[in-house]
Amino acid sequence: PVVFIPGFGATWSTSIITGDTNTSYSDWSLVPIFGNKFYGPLFGSLENAGLIKDQTYFIFGYDFRKSVQTSASWLNDFLENEVLLRNPGKKINIASHSMG
């Protein structure tokens, strides 16, 4: 499996609009313009190689306003609860951009 971590400011959460500061990785997703315009070719290449979104390739959204330690903890939870759950015993490849 491949986990892509987008650059600083490329993820968002509707929870923060309502003032909820107690979010987790599951509340964050890729900002649509980044997914389509900037990262679309990467995702297309992964899919052309036979990977399937949310099964064998994943996008990790994170709260860029929080500390790197918090993001690392969220990433660990994401890897255990999402990626390894669908790909038990597999080596995970992580690709990141910028602050990701």
Summary of the structure (lengths in Angstrom):
residues: 100
radius of gyration: 13.3
end to end distance: 17.4
largest distance: 39.9
contacts: 270
relative contact order: 0.29
helix: 42%
strand: 16%
